[in-house]
Amino acid sequence: MARGSWGQSKLLTQKSWAIVKENRYLLFFPVLGFLISLIPLAVFWIPAGWLMVNDQNVAAIALAVVGLFANQIVISISGGGLVASADEELSGGKSSIGHGIGRALARLVPLIVWSLIATVVNVIVGFIRGQGNGVGDALRNLAAAGILAMWQIVTFFVLPFIMLEGRGPISAIKDSFSLFKEKWGVQIFGGVRIGATIGFATILPGLILVALGFFAAFTGTSGLIALGVGLITVGVLLVMVGALLITTMKGVFSVVLFRFAKDGAVEGGFTEAELAGAIRTSR
């Protein structure tokens, strides 16, 4: 496929969106995950914040980690439901929100264990990150970003293996890495080429609006404060919409790419060259 990285990302995003557009209920899975994940965050993170303010740091960190774990469970269930429904649709069947969530709940124990592993990795990466502006902190941030990027690549097929192949979480991680290594080798960098155009169209403008909103709100005049609140609101909504679209398309594309990497199947309107070039390598 004679395209640059940007062109490939745009094409893969467009074709993934075409699948979602035909099955718009798939968008509900990340929405449901986001809304329900607010519950454990409120239950655990608000008390954690109160404990932190009162210098009870150990208890605050413990509660925050428990909240992160509970949040990850919700995200894994919604992601598992999305993968199950996308697989059913790509197979020519008919799925639904209830069908997808039902299949995810049937794999609840492996999804919980996977959530625990993901939480531990995120906590470790959080501790690696630097907290200051020095050279050492910059190197730590770079190392943390590299670890997180590689982890996301290695585990890209974990949910498909858990949901579609009945693997346990440890086996799914090993199989996901082995599948990537077999199909694309080990010289992988940058991850899966999908979602960049959505990010530039929604998340980037949203972050800019939020920054401008905070700048306006801290000027002190009532008119600019109101403008700042409005800009922040619109910016946050744009970020949320962008994250929703990217999450949905990545979930669907993980199934398409999983079928291609494992069985050589070319589905969803993609070509073999497009799927083979979906992973950035140094070769």
N, C-alpha and C positions, 0 to 999 in steps of 0.2 A: 504494500500500500504506500504509494509515493506521496506521503503527506508529512508535514512537520508535526511536532508534538501537539501544538495548538489545534491544528486541523483534525488530528486523530481524536483528540479529546472532544471537540465539537461534534464530530460525526457520531462517536459512541454515545455521547449525551443525547443527541437528537433521536437516535434509534432506541435508546433505553426509554426516553420520554414517550416515544410512540407506543411502546408496550404498556406503559402506565396509563397513557391516554385511553387506550382500549379497555383498561380495567381500572377505572379511577378509584374504586373502593380500596385499592392497594395503598393509596395515600392515607387511609385511615389508620393503618398500623403504627406508623411513627407518631401520628397525632395522638392516638390512644396511649402509646408509650410515654410520650411527653407529659400528657395530662396526669396520668396515674403516678408518674415518677415525681411529681410535685408533692405528693403525699408523704413519702418517706423523707424527702428533703426537708419538708416543714417539720415533721415529727422529730427528726434527729438533728438537723442543722440549726434550727432556731435555738434549741437548748444548748447546742454546742457553742453557738455564738455568745450566749449569755454566760456560759462557763468560762469562755475565753476572756470576756470582759472582766470577769471576777478572778482572773489569774489562776484558774483551775485548768491549766493547759493540757495535762495528761488526760483527764476525763473528757475535755473538749475534743481532743484529737481522736479518742476512742469512739465517741459518739459520731463524729464526722465520718470516720471510716465505715462504721456500721451503716450510716445513711447512704454513703457511696455504694456500699455493697447491695443494699436494698434497691437503690436506684438502678444499679446494673442488672439486677434480676428482672425488673420491669422491662428494661430495654431489651434484654435477651429474649424474653417471652414475646414481646411485640415483633422483634426482628425474626424470631423463629417462625411466627405466624406468617410474616411477610414472605419468607423463603418458601414455606410450605404452599402458600396460595399461588405464588409465582410459578413454582414448579408444576402445580396442577394445571394452571392456565397454559403454560408452554407445552404441556403434554397433550393438549387438546381437550382437557376436561373443563369443568366449571367449579370454581371455588367461591368462597364468601368469607366475610370477616369471621363469622362464627366457626367455619370450617378451619380456617387458619389458626385461630386462637385455640381451638380444640386440639389440633395436632400439636401445638406448642405445649399445651398443658399436659398432654400425654408424654412429653419428653421433659417434664418439669425437673426431675432430679439431675439429669445431665446438664440442663440449662443453669440450674443453681450452682452446680460445681464449676461450670465454665465461668459464671459470673464471679465466683470467689477468686478464681485464678486471674481473671481480668482485673479485678479490684486490687489484688496484691501487686500485680505488675504496675498499675497506675500509681499506687502508693509509693512503690520503690522509685519510679521515675520522678514522682513529686519530691522525694527526699534528695534525689540526685541534683535536681534543678538548683541553680544558684539564686540567692536572694538579693544580691547587690549588683553593682555596676563594674566590678573589677574584672581583670583578665581571667582570673580563676573562675569567677561566676559565669563569665561568658563561655568558657570551655565546658563547664558543667552543663549549662543550658544547651550547648551544641551536642554534647554527649547524650543528654536526655532526649532531645529531639530525634537524634539518630536511632536510639533504642526504640522509641515509640513508633517511628516510621517503619522500622524493620519488623517490629511486633505486629503492626497492622497488616503488613504484607504477608507475613508468615501465617497469620490467623485469618486471612481473608476467606478461606473456605471452611472455617470451623463450623459455622451455623449450617451450611449445606451438608456437611458430613454428619453432624448431630441429627439434623431433621430428616435428611433424605436417605442416609445410609445406616442410621441407628448406631453411630459410633458414640463411645463415651468421650468426655472432654479431652482427656490426655491423648487418647488415640486420635481424636479429631485434629488436635494440634500437630501431632507427628505426621498424620496423613496429609494435612494441608500443606505443611512444609515440603513433604516428599513430592506432592503433586506439582507444586511450583518448581521445585528443583528439576523434576523430570521433564517438565514442559518448557521451562524458560531458563534453566540453569541457575547458578547462584549469584551471577553478576547483575543483581536487580537493584535499581535505584529509582526513587521518585514515586513508586507505587502505580496504582491503576489509573489509566488515563480517562477519567470520567468526572464530570461535574464542574470542571474549571469555568466553563462559560456561565453556568448558573451562579457560581460564586462571584464572578465579576459583575453579573447583572443584578444580584440581590445583596449578597453578604458584604461585599466591599462598599457599595453605596450606603448600605445600612450602617456600617461602622463609621463611615465618614459623617453621616447625619448625626449619629450619637455623639461623636467628638465635637461637632459644631454645636450641638444642643447643649452639651455641658459647658462649652465656652460661653455661649449666650446666657445660660442660666446663672453663671457665676459673675455676671456683670453687675448685678444688684438692682437694675431697673425693672419695674414690673412688666413692661411690655416685652423686653428681651427675655425675661424669665419665662413668660408664657410661651414665647416663640421657642425657647430652648426645650421646654417640656414637650411641645408638639413635635419638634425635630427628633428628640430622643424616642418618643413613642413610635413615630413612623420608622425610624431607624431600627428599633428593636423588632418591629413587625416584619420588616424586610429581611432581617437576619433569620428570624424564625421561619419565614416562608422559604428562604433559600436552603436552610438546614433541612427542612421537611422534604423538599424536592430532591436534594442530593441524597439524603438517607434512603428515600424510596427507590430512586434509580440505582443506587449502589446495591441495595438488597436484591432488586430484580436482576441486575447485571451479574451479581455474584452467582446466581443460579445459571444464567446463560453461559458464563465463563467456566463454571464448574462442570457443566455437561460437556463443554468443548474440551477442557483439559483432561477429563476422566475418560470420556467415551468417543471424543472426536465429533460430537454432534454440533451442527451449525444451525442455530435456531434464532427466532426473534427478529428476522430480517437482516441479520448480520452476515458478513462473508467470512470465510476462513482466514483471509489475510487480515481483516479488521480485528478478529478475536486474537489471532497470533500476535498482533502488534499492540494489543491493549496493555501489555506490561512493559514498562520501560526497563531496558537492560543496557549494559555497556558494550554489548557485542555489536 
